[in-house]
Amino acid sequence: MAAGVAAVPLTGCGLLDRDDPTPPPDPLEPLAAEARSLADRHRAAIAADPGLADRLTPIADAHAAHADELRRVIGRPGPSAAASPDPSAAGGDRAAVLAALRTAEQRGRDNAAKACADAPGDRAALLGAITAARATHLEALK
């Protein structure tokens, strides 16, 4: 009887021919991408109006550092580095550029606050710091 069971083919059960599944996306992936995008937007604004460099460079650097730290916590590299910022992406007069950056920072702060509220304790401190930084960016952009 045992010989009959052993003769049953194992194909189709998936036990022997499974590939490792791709892990699901980390909940921090969108926040890391947003941080990188915010850094790029600030750098594009600087390229379009170099007079904004003193004001925007620290903000762009903070976003880049946040993106790097989020990627470290996620444990997976992000997409390859973006091309140099396109100055035309930040077109408009200075007031319009700053208004657009404020809107992006507000959305980013709200996203970081939600991620912080939903995060497990080991990630909440980082997300709280990112939320606070984005709140200060809003003040710097007034």
N, C-alpha and C positions, 0 to 999 in steps of 0.2 A: 504494500500500500504506500509506503513512504517513497518508493521508487517512482510511483505514478505522480506524486506531488512534485518531486524534484524535476520531472520532465516538463512541467508547465513552464512555458517561456516567460521570462521576466520583462520582455519588451512591452512598452506601453505603460508600465507602472511608474516609470520616471525615477526609480531609485538608483539606477546605475548610470543614467545618461543625463543627469541634471547639470546644468551650468550654474555657477553662483549667480544668484539674482542681483541686479543692481540695487544698491540700498536706496530706500526712499529719500526724497529730498529732505534736507534738514530744514526745520522751521526758520532758521536764521538766514537761509540762502537769500530770500528777497531783501532782507535788511542789509546784508553784505553787498548785494548788487546795487541797492539804493545808495549806500555810502560811497561806493566807487563812482556812481553816476553824479552824485552831488559834488564830489571832488573834481570830476571832469567839468561840470558846469561852471564851477568857480574859476577853474583854470582857463576855460574858454572866455569868461568875462574879463579876466586879467589880460588875456591875449588881445581882446577887442579894445580894452581901455586900460593901458598900463598904469594909469593914475590910480587905479583901484588895487594895485598890488599890495600895498601896505595893509589895506583893510581886509582883503580877501585871501591872501596867501595863508595866514594862520588857519583860516576856516577850511580851505582846501586841504591843507596838511593834516588837520584833525580828521577830516572825513577819510582821507587815505589811510591814516593810522587805524581808524575804526574798521575800515574794510579789511585791512590786514589782520587785525586781531580777531574779527569775526571769522575770517577764513581759518585762522589758527584753531579757534574753538570748534569750528565745524569739522576740521580735520581733513578737508579736501581743498585742493587748490581751486582758485577761481578761474574764470575765463582768462584767456591770455590778455596781456596788457592792452589797453585801448590805444588807439593811435593818438597822436598829439591833438589837443582840443582844437576844434574848428572855430576860429574867432567869429565867423558868421552865425554860429549857433547862439551867440549871446548878443545878437543884433539889437539895435534900438538905442535910444539915448540912455544916459546913465541912470536916470530915475526909473525907466522901464526895466532895465537890466536888474537893478536892485529890487524892484517890486517882484519880478519873476523869481529871483533867488529867495526872497522872503516867503513867497508862496511855496516854493519847493522845500524850504527849511521847515515851514509849518507842517506840511504833509509828512515830511521826514520825522519831525518831532512826534507827531501823532502816531505814526507807525512804530516808532521806537518805544513809545509809552505803552502801546497795546502789546507789543512783543514782550516788554518787561513784565506786564501784568500776567501774561500767559506763560511765562518762562519758569522752568524749575529753578530752585534756589541757587544752584551752582552757576547759572547764567544771568540771574537777575541783577547782580551788582554791575556787571559789564553793561547790560542794557540800560540800567538806571543812569550810569555815567554817560552813555551815548545820548540818552534823552535829555539830560541836563546840559550837555554840550550843545545840542541842537537848540535848546531854549536860549542859551547865551548867544548863539549865532544869530538868532532872530533879533536880539537886542543890538548886536553889532551892525546889522543891516538896516537899522532904522535911519 
